[in-house]
Amino acid sequence: MGDHKETLRVGAAVRRRRRALELTLSAVAERSGLSVPFLSQVENERARPSQRSLEKVADALGTTAIELLAAADPARTVDLVRADDTTVEDDGDFVVRSLVRGHHQMHAQEFVGDHDPGREFQLRNDVLMHVTEGAVEVEAEGRAYRLVRGDTLYLTGGVRHRWRATVPEARVLVVAVAEHIDAVDEPGPK
């Protein structure tokens, strides 16, 4: 049995097309005859449209179902990353291993050792840092946090932060909502 199954995530393609046309969900709903909640579920990958519904959405967006499918993001619904996976970056001082492959809504990386402690991060979406071994110091919003094995720090999108390992071979798991995802609140129609 394989470790993954390929599917297409058409919702992101629908959202990109709708935004490129500067249309609201309500406008697409009116043009397609489909409901706003259903279209929202499609865009957020919580519902898969039938071929007929996809054609209605495509018509409302001035394109074709085939074009939307061609622009869809391939996604693995199950993807196993083994401990000995070779997708590791090693620069001598630290090792970073991606725990999620491809274009997904979430990214996760495991850092072992130290990295560039002077580098400041400010991600658009939320970040979770979990120390699995050792200890690290995190500076966020002018405050310093010392995290040891088992500690987790959650940072909302937009928080400036930097971190450094305080012991050799520290292991930090960093999980973040992908930058291409609109996880921030959007203002409603005026």
C-alpha positions as CSV (number, residue, x, y, z in Angstrom):
1,M,0.0,0.0,0.0
2,G,1.4,3.5,-0.9
3,D,2.1,6.3,1.5
4,H,0.1,8.9,-0.3
5,K,-2.9,9.5,-2.6
6,E,-3.0,12.4,-5.1
7,T,-6.0,14.7,-5.2
8,L,-6.7,18.1,-6.6
9,R,-7.5,21.1,-4.4
10,V,-9.7,23.2,-6.7
11,G,-10.7,25.6,-4.0
12,A,-7.5,27.6,-4.1
13,A,-7.9,28.0,-7.9
14,V,-11.5,29.2,-7.5
15,R,-10.4,31.7,-4.8
16,R,-7.5,33.0,-6.9
17,R,-9.7,33.5,-9.9
18,R,-12.4,35.2,-7.9
19,R,-10.0,37.6,-6.3
20,A,-8.3,38.3,-9.6
21,L,-11.7,39.4,-10.9
22,E,-12.3,41.3,-7.6
23,L,-15.6,39.5,-7.0
24,T,-17.2,38.7,-3.7
25,L,-18.5,35.3,-2.8
26,S,-22.0,36.8,-3.0
27,A,-21.4,38.0,-6.5
28,V,-20.2,34.5,-7.6
29,A,-23.2,32.9,-5.8
30,E,-25.6,35.2,-7.6
31,R,-24.0,34.5,-11.0
32,S,-23.7,30.7,-10.4
33,G,-27.0,30.0,-8.5
34,L,-25.0,28.3,-5.7
35,S,-25.0,29.4,-2.1
36,V,-22.4,31.6,-0.4
37,P,-21.8,28.9,2.3
38,F,-21.2,26.2,-0.3
39,L,-18.8,28.4,-2.3
40,S,-16.9,29.3,0.9
41,Q,-16.6,25.6,1.7
42,V,-15.3,24.9,-1.8
43,E,-12.7,27.7,-1.5
44,N,-11.6,26.4,1.9
45,E,-11.4,22.8,0.7
46,R,-14.2,21.7,3.0
47,A,-16.4,20.6,0.1
48,R,-15.7,19.2,-3.3
49,P,-18.0,20.5,-6.0
50,S,-19.6,18.1,-8.4
51,Q,-18.7,18.5,-12.1
52,R,-22.0,20.4,-12.7
53,S,-21.3,22.8,-9.7
54,L,-17.7,23.3,-10.9
55,E,-19.1,24.2,-14.3
56,K,-21.5,26.8,-12.7
57,V,-18.6,28.3,-10.7
58,A,-16.4,28.4,-13.8
59,D,-19.1,30.1,-15.8
60,A,-19.6,32.7,-13.1
61,L,-15.9,33.3,-13.1
62,G,-15.6,33.6,-16.9
63,T,-13.5,30.5,-17.3
64,T,-14.0,26.8,-17.8
65,A,-14.0,23.8,-15.4
66,I,-11.0,22.4,-17.2
67,E,-9.1,25.7,-16.6
68,L,-10.0,25.6,-12.9
69,L,-8.9,22.0,-12.6
70,A,-5.6,22.8,-14.5
71,A,-5.0,25.6,-12.0
72,A,-5.8,23.4,-9.0
73,D,-3.2,22.6,-6.4
74,P,-2.2,18.9,-6.3
75,A,-2.2,17.8,-2.8
76,R,-1.3,14.7,-1.0
77,T,-4.0,13.7,1.4
78,V,-1.6,11.4,3.2
79,D,2.1,11.9,3.2
80,L,4.5,10.0,5.4
81,V,7.9,11.6,6.2
82,R,10.1,9.0,7.8
83,A,12.8,9.8,10.3
84,D,15.5,8.9,7.8
85,D,14.1,11.1,5.0
86,T,16.8,12.6,3.0
87,T,15.2,16.1,2.6
88,V,17.6,17.6,5.2
89,E,19.5,20.8,4.9
90,D,22.8,20.8,6.9
91,D,25.0,23.9,7.1
92,G,27.3,22.5,9.9
93,D,25.8,24.5,12.8
94,F,22.3,23.2,12.4
95,V,20.1,20.8,10.5
96,V,16.6,21.5,9.3
97,R,14.2,18.8,8.1
98,S,10.9,19.5,6.4
99,L,8.1,17.5,7.9
100,V,5.5,18.5,5.3
101,R,6.2,18.3,1.6
102,G,4.6,20.2,-1.2
103,H,2.1,23.1,-1.4
104,H,-0.1,22.7,1.7
105,Q,-2.0,24.8,4.2
106,M,0.6,24.0,6.9
107,H,4.3,23.9,7.0
108,A,6.4,22.1,9.7
109,Q,10.1,21.9,10.1
110,E,12.4,20.3,12.7
111,F,15.5,22.3,13.6
112,V,18.4,20.5,15.3
113,G,21.2,22.7,16.8
114,D,21.4,26.4,16.3
115,H,20.5,28.5,13.3
116,D,21.2,32.2,12.5
117,P,20.1,33.6,15.9
118,G,20.2,37.2,14.6
119,R,17.6,36.4,11.9
120,E,14.2,38.0,12.7
121,F,11.0,36.4,11.5
122,Q,7.7,38.0,10.9
123,L,5.3,35.5,9.3
124,R,1.9,36.5,7.9
125,N,0.1,33.6,9.7
126,D,0.3,31.9,13.0
127,V,3.4,29.9,14.2
128,L,3.8,27.2,16.9
129,M,7.2,26.4,18.3
130,H,7.7,23.2,20.4
131,V,10.9,22.1,22.0
132,T,11.4,18.4,21.8
133,E,15.0,18.3,23.1
134,G,17.2,20.8,24.9
135,A,16.4,24.5,25.3
136,V,16.0,27.6,23.3
137,E,15.4,31.3,23.9
138,V,12.8,33.2,21.9
139,E,12.5,37.0,21.7
140,A,9.0,38.1,20.7
141,E,7.4,41.5,20.9
142,G,10.2,42.8,23.2
143,R,10.0,39.9,25.7
144,A,12.3,36.9,26.1
145,Y,11.1,33.4,26.7
146,R,13.2,30.4,27.7
147,L,11.7,27.2,26.5
148,V,12.8,23.8,27.6
149,R,11.9,20.3,26.5
150,G,8.1,19.9,26.2
151,D,7.4,23.7,26.2
152,T,5.4,25.2,23.3
153,L,5.1,28.9,22.3
154,Y,2.3,30.1,20.0
155,L,2.7,33.3,18.0
156,T,-0.1,34.9,16.1
157,G,0.6,36.1,12.6
158,G,2.6,39.3,12.3
159,V,4.5,38.9,15.6
160,R,8.2,39.7,15.1
161,H,10.4,37.1,16.7
162,R,13.9,35.5,16.7
163,W,15.2,32.4,18.5
164,R,18.4,30.6,19.3
165,A,19.3,27.3,20.8
166,T,20.9,27.5,24.2
167,V,22.3,24.0,24.3
168,P,23.9,21.9,21.6
169,E,21.6,19.5,19.7
170,A,18.5,21.3,20.8
171,R,15.5,20.1,18.7
172,V,12.7,22.5,17.8
173,L,9.5,21.8,15.9
174,V,8.2,24.8,14.1
175,V,4.7,24.6,12.6
176,A,3.2,27.5,10.7
177,V,0.1,28.2,8.6
178,A,1.4,28.6,5.0
179,E,1.9,32.1,3.7
180,H,-0.4,31.4,0.7
181,I,-3.3,30.8,3.1
182,D,-5.5,33.7,4.2
183,A,-5.8,32.7,7.8
184,V,-6.1,36.4,8.9
185,D,-9.5,37.9,9.3
186,E,-10.7,39.7,6.2
187,P,-13.0,42.6,6.4
188,G,-16.5,41.8,5.3
189,P,-18.3,43.5,2.4
190,K,-19.1,47.2,3.0
